[in-house]
């Protein structure tokens, strides 16, 4: 299922800022967290991939699920 999203542009005298907001349903499904770092990878002019960077909290969750012997 897709979620159409508008791209916003804020122009200032010396710069431009582009914004893409995630719909709440996508952010919740991805379990994004405030301040989380992600990376955009441009595949071509029609496709981008969003790559999640591993955070310390994610590593803690991952390590806590391992069985200790």
NUDREN-177447 format. One line per field, with one value per atom (N, C-alpha, C, CB): residue in three letters; atom name; x negated, y, z negated. Coordinates in nm, 4 decimals. Last residue first. Glycine has a CB too. Layout:
NUDREN-177447
bavex: [ALA|...]
lumba: [CA|...]
east: [X|...]
north: [Y|...]
up: [Z|...]
//
This chain:
NUDREN-177447
bavex: [UNK|UNK|UNK|UNK|UNK|UNK|UNK|UNK|UNK|UNK|UNK|UNK|UNK|UNK|UNK|UNK|UNK|UNK|UNK|UNK|UNK|UNK|UNK|UNK|UNK|UNK|UNK|UNK|UNK|UNK|UNK|UNK|UNK|UNK|UNK|UNK|UNK|UNK|UNK|UNK|UNK|UNK|UNK|UNK|UNK|UNK|UNK|UNK|UNK|UNK|UNK|UNK|UNK|UNK|UNK|UNK|UNK|UNK|UNK|UNK|UNK|UNK|UNK|UNK|UNK|UNK|UNK|UNK|UNK|UNK|UNK|UNK|UNK|UNK|UNK|UNK|UNK|UNK|UNK|UNK|UNK|UNK|UNK|UNK|UNK|UNK|UNK|UNK|UNK|UNK|UNK|UNK|UNK|UNK|UNK|UNK|UNK|UNK|UNK|UNK|UNK|UNK|UNK|UNK|UNK|UNK|UNK|UNK|UNK|UNK|UNK|UNK|UNK|UNK|UNK|UNK|UNK|UNK|UNK|UNK|UNK|UNK|UNK|UNK|UNK|UNK|UNK|UNK|UNK|UNK|UNK|UNK|UNK|UNK|UNK|UNK|UNK|UNK|UNK|UNK|UNK|UNK|UNK|UNK|UNK|UNK|UNK|UNK|UNK|UNK|UNK|UNK|UNK|UNK|UNK|UNK|UNK|UNK|UNK|UNK|UNK|UNK|UNK|UNK|UNK|UNK|UNK|UNK|UNK|UNK|UNK|UNK|UNK|UNK|UNK|UNK|UNK|UNK|UNK|UNK|UNK|UNK|UNK|UNK|UNK|UNK|UNK|UNK|UNK|UNK|UNK|UNK|UNK|UNK|UNK|UNK|UNK|UNK|UNK|UNK|UNK|UNK|UNK|UNK|UNK|UNK|UNK|UNK|UNK|UNK|UNK|UNK|UNK|UNK|UNK|UNK|UNK|UNK|UNK|UNK|UNK|UNK|UNK|UNK|UNK|UNK|UNK|UNK|UNK|UNK|UNK|UNK|UNK|UNK|UNK|UNK|UNK|UNK|UNK|UNK|UNK|UNK|UNK|UNK|UNK|UNK|UNK|UNK|UNK|UNK|UNK|UNK|UNK|UNK|UNK|UNK|UNK|UNK|UNK|UNK|UNK|UNK|UNK|UNK|UNK|UNK|UNK|UNK|UNK|UNK|UNK|UNK|UNK|UNK|UNK|UNK]
lumba: [N|CA|C|CB|N|CA|C|CB|N|CA|C|CB|N|CA|C|CB|N|CA|C|CB|N|CA|C|CB|N|CA|C|CB|N|CA|C|CB|N|CA|C|CB|N|CA|C|CB|N|CA|C|CB|N|CA|C|CB|N|CA|C|CB|N|CA|C|CB|N|CA|C|CB|N|CA|C|CB|N|CA|C|CB|N|CA|C|CB|N|CA|C|CB|N|CA|C|CB|N|CA|C|CB|N|CA|C|CB|N|CA|C|CB|N|CA|C|CB|N|CA|C|CB|N|CA|C|CB|N|CA|C|CB|N|CA|C|CB|N|CA|C|CB|N|CA|C|CB|N|CA|C|CB|N|CA|C|CB|N|CA|C|CB|N|CA|C|CB|N|CA|C|CB|N|CA|C|CB|N|CA|C|CB|N|CA|C|CB|N|CA|C|CB|N|CA|C|CB|N|CA|C|CB|N|CA|C|CB|N|CA|C|CB|N|CA|C|CB|N|CA|C|CB|N|CA|C|CB|N|CA|C|CB|N|CA|C|CB|N|CA|C|CB|N|CA|C|CB|N|CA|C|CB|N|CA|C|CB|N|CA|C|CB|N|CA|C|CB|N|CA|C|CB|N|CA|C|CB|N|CA|C|CB|N|CA|C|CB|N|CA|C|CB|N|CA|C|CB|N|CA|C|CB|N|CA|C|CB|N|CA|C|CB|N|CA|C|CB|N|CA|C|CB|N|CA|C|CB|N|CA|C|CB|N|CA|C|CB|N|CA|C|CB]
east: [-2.5160|-2.5424|-2.6340|-2.6019|-2.2451|-2.3752|-2.3955|-2.3827|-2.0933|-2.0963|-2.2374|-2.0492|-1.9989|-2.0890|-2.0863|-2.2347|-1.8582|-1.7800|-1.8663|-1.7095|-2.0397|-1.9636|-1.8802|-1.8741|-2.1388|-2.2251|-2.1469|-2.3362|-1.9193|-1.9699|-2.0518|-2.0561|-1.8986|-1.7865|-1.8348|-1.6765|-2.1486|-2.1172|-2.0039|-2.0792|-2.1169|-2.2205|-2.1939|-2.3601|-1.9161|-1.8894|-1.9907|-1.8927|-2.0560|-1.9381|-1.9043|-1.8177|-2.2474|-2.2910|-2.1735|-2.3515|-2.1358|-2.1539|-2.1980|-2.0238|-2.2152|-2.1970|-2.2268|-2.2874|-2.0249|-2.1540|-2.1283|-2.2260|-1.8295|-1.8327|-1.9746|-1.7301|-1.7857|-1.8596|-1.8680|-2.0020|-1.5662|-1.5982|-1.6625|-1.4711|-1.6180|-1.6035|-1.6415|-1.6918|-1.4490|-1.5427|-1.5160|-1.5277|-1.3817|-1.3810|-1.4891|-1.3997|-1.4078|-1.2728|-1.2661|-1.2127|-1.6690|-1.5832|-1.4413|-1.5776|-1.8122|-1.8031|-1.7066|-1.7557|-1.8911|-1.9094|-1.9076|-1.8000|-2.0271|-1.9607|-1.9938|-2.0040|-1.9615|-2.0460|-1.9689|-2.0855|-1.9618|-1.8962|-1.9975|-1.8320|-1.9733|-2.0511|-1.9703|-2.1872|-1.8965|-1.8735|-1.9538|-1.7202|-1.8915|-1.9628|-1.9337|-2.1151|-1.6472|-1.7122|-1.7756|-1.6101|-1.5001|-1.6447|-1.7184|-1.7003|-1.2519|-1.2941|-1.4469|-1.2374|-1.2306|-1.2438|-1.2918|-1.3407|-1.0169|-1.1152|-1.1155|-1.0864|-0.8731|-0.9190|-1.0337|-0.9637|-0.7478|-0.8933|-0.9553|-0.9544|-0.4898|-0.5183|-0.6685|-0.4609|-0.5205|-0.4870|-0.5193|-0.3396|-0.5786|-0.6729|-0.6474|-0.6635|-0.3424|-0.4720|-0.5725|-0.5259|-0.1487|-0.1354|-0.2677|-0.0265|-0.2301|-0.2381|-0.2320|-0.1254|-0.4250|-0.2944|-0.3110|-0.1966|-0.7106|-0.6582|-0.5183|-0.7514|-0.7903|-0.7379|-0.6838|-0.6284|-1.0566|-0.9614|-0.9179|-1.0233|-1.1923|-1.1384|-1.0456|-1.0640|-1.4680|-1.3654|-1.3217|-1.4172|-1.5780|-1.5628|-1.4450|-1.5431|-1.8203|-1.6946|-1.6930|-1.6755|-1.9734|-1.9666|-1.8266|-2.0105|-1.9728|-2.1003|-2.0919|-2.1997|-1.6992|-1.7884|-1.9128|-1.8292|-1.5091|-1.5568|-1.6524|-1.6274|-1.2423|-1.3503|-1.3814|-1.3116|-1.1415|-1.1481|-1.2690|-1.1578|-0.9329|-1.0550|-1.0413|-1.0820|-0.8097|-0.8014|-0.9361|-0.7569|-0.6339|-0.7670|-0.7533|-0.8727|-0.3614|-0.4124|-0.5517|-0.3175|-0.2827|-0.3394|-0.3928|-0.4517|-0.0834|-0.1273|-0.1717|-0.0140|-0.1591|-0.1172|-0.1677|-0.1707|-0.0581|-0.1367|-0.0773|-0.1495|-0.0846|0.0000|-0.0886|0.0960]
north: [-1.8756|-2.0135|-2.0165|-2.0969|-1.6713|-1.6793|-1.8221|-1.5781|-1.5920|-1.6786|-1.6810|-1.8227|-1.2641|-1.3800|-1.4596|-1.3352|-1.0416|-1.1555|-1.2808|-1.1212|-0.8478|-0.9012|-1.0215|-0.7940|-0.7714|-0.8495|-0.9122|-0.7624|-0.6235|-0.7380|-0.8296|-0.6900|-0.4183|-0.5098|-0.6380|-0.4428|-0.2975|-0.3523|-0.4530|-0.2395|-0.2115|-0.3100|-0.3755|-0.2438|-0.0217|-0.1387|-0.2489|-0.1014|0.1638|0.0981|-0.0283|0.1944|0.2540|0.1812|0.1040|0.2784|0.1942|0.2782|0.1915|0.3550|0.1617|0.0933|0.1891|-0.0316|0.3337|0.3193|0.2512|0.4588|0.2295|0.2583|0.2357|0.1696|0.3748|0.2739|0.3183|0.2512|0.4109|0.4653|0.3542|0.5221|0.4634|0.3670|0.4370|0.2396|0.5908|0.6092|0.4984|0.7518|0.6378|0.5512|0.5909|0.4056|0.7992|0.7585|0.6769|0.6800|0.8439|0.9619|0.9284|1.0389|0.5837|0.6575|0.7730|0.5650|0.5483|0.4408|0.4979|0.3328|0.7038|0.7315|0.6191|0.8702|0.6581|0.6083|0.6282|0.4569|0.8203|0.8073|0.7600|0.9408|0.6947|0.7388|0.7159|0.6638|0.7988|0.7149|0.7739|0.7058|0.8114|0.8493|0.7477|0.8595|0.9294|0.8173|0.8654|0.7034|1.1230|1.1414|1.0306|1.1549|0.9019|1.0413|1.0487|1.1231|0.6017|0.6697|0.8117|0.5938|0.3819|0.4890|0.5500|0.5962|0.1493|0.1697|0.2714|0.0363|0.1160|0.1012|0.1121|0.2061|0.1748|0.0408|0.0128|0.0247|0.4454|0.3472|0.2059|0.3574|0.5582|0.5745|0.4716|0.7162|0.4913|0.4369|0.4436|0.5138|0.6347|0.4891|0.4241|0.4563|0.9032|0.8370|0.6848|0.8858|0.9748|0.9549|0.8738|0.8833|1.1768|1.0407|1.0393|0.9433|1.4512|1.4019|1.2612|1.4954|1.6039|1.4975|1.4439|1.3841|1.9138|1.8298|1.7235|1.9149|2.1229|2.0330|1.9398|1.9524|2.4506|2.3295|2.2512|2.3632|2.6743|2.6039|2.4837|2.5610|3.0009|2.8544|2.8034|2.8007|3.2752|3.2099|3.0575|3.2477|3.3451|3.4251|3.3476|3.5511|3.0386|3.1548|3.2316|3.1119|2.8231|2.9023|3.0210|2.9505|2.5083|2.6384|2.7101|2.6251|2.2653|2.3433|2.4753|2.3660|1.9331|2.0743|2.1412|2.0922|1.6847|1.7349|1.8849|1.7026|1.4874|1.6039|1.6402|1.7234|1.1486|1.2498|1.3652|1.1897|0.8568|0.9769|1.0847|1.0307|0.5517|0.6707|0.7931|0.6694|0.2197|0.3418|0.4547|0.3844|-0.1181|0.0000|0.1237|0.0002]
up: [-2.7361|-2.7825|-2.9005|-2.6718|-2.6421|-2.7113|-2.7597|-2.8317|-2.3365|-2.4548|-2.5125|-2.4196|-2.2314|-2.2191|-2.3484|-2.1858|-2.2928|-2.2476|-2.2289|-2.1178|-2.3501|-2.4626|-2.4224|-2.5209|-2.1022|-2.1904|-2.3045|-2.2459|-2.0063|-1.9297|-2.0210|-1.8093|-2.1942|-2.1732|-2.1061|-2.0882|-2.1501|-2.2821|-2.2694|-2.3816|-1.8866|-1.9168|-2.0525|-1.9155|-1.9208|-1.8382|-1.8676|-1.6892|-2.0775|-2.1337|-2.0546|-2.1347|-1.8962|-2.0152|-2.0759|-2.1194|-1.5594|-1.6767|-1.7940|-1.7107|-1.2228|-1.3508|-1.4647|-1.3601|-0.9820|-1.0489|-1.1829|-1.0679|-0.7149|-0.8577|-0.9103|-0.9347|-0.4072|-0.4832|-0.6283|-0.4238|-0.1551|-0.2865|-0.3672|-0.3587|0.1866|0.0783|-0.0514|0.1023|0.4714|0.3603|0.2595|0.2940|0.8159|0.6977|0.5983|0.7387|1.0350|0.9983|0.8700|1.1094|1.0998|1.0831|1.0391|1.2117|0.8912|1.0171|0.9946|1.1360|0.6230|0.7211|0.8620|0.7055|0.3551|0.4819|0.5795|0.5392|0.0237|0.1313|0.2615|0.1093|-0.2852|-0.1561|-0.0536|-0.1124|-0.6130|-0.4974|-0.3696|-0.4905|-0.9496|-0.8321|-0.7165|-0.7965|-1.2976|-1.1761|-1.0663|-1.2023|-1.5317|-1.4631|-1.3322|-1.4352|-1.6575|-1.6487|-1.5768|-1.7839|-1.7642|-1.7559|-1.7530|-1.8752|-1.5720|-1.7001|-1.6766|-1.7936|-1.3880|-1.3938|-1.5325|-1.2872|-1.3195|-1.4569|-1.4637|-1.5177|-1.0840|-1.0815|-1.2209|-0.9901|-1.1638|-1.1123|-1.1112|-0.9711|-1.2333|-1.3360|-1.2901|-1.3731|-0.9821|-1.0929|-1.2027|-1.1506|-0.8439|-0.8009|-0.9150|-0.6778|-0.9874|-0.9724|-0.9306|-0.8691|-0.9590|-1.0896|-1.0773|-1.1798|-0.6709|-0.7337|-0.8626|-0.6360|-0.6814|-0.6783|-0.7378|-0.7548|-0.4746|-0.6015|-0.5843|-0.6555|-0.3379|-0.3107|-0.4460|-0.2196|-0.2336|-0.3401|-0.2832|-0.4435|-0.1643|-0.1129|-0.2247|0.0096|-0.1608|-0.2416|-0.1878|-0.3928|-0.0350|-0.0158|-0.1083|0.1326|-0.0906|-0.0914|-0.0589|-0.2270|-0.1117|-0.0828|-0.0745|-0.1873|-0.1447|-0.0609|-0.0187|-0.1344|-0.1164|-0.1919|-0.1011|-0.3273|-0.0625|-0.0023|-0.0921|0.1408|-0.1224|-0.1880|-0.1302|-0.3452|0.0076|0.0293|-0.0432|0.1809|-0.0251|-0.0597|-0.0360|-0.2063|0.1406|0.1069|0.0842|0.2204|0.0253|0.0970|0.0478|0.0804|0.0685|-0.0202|0.0633|-0.1092|0.0661|0.1378|0.0391|0.2284|-0.0198|-0.0926|-0.0167|-0.2399|0.0839|0.0929|0.0114|0.2361|0.0000|0.0000|0.0000|-0.1220]
//
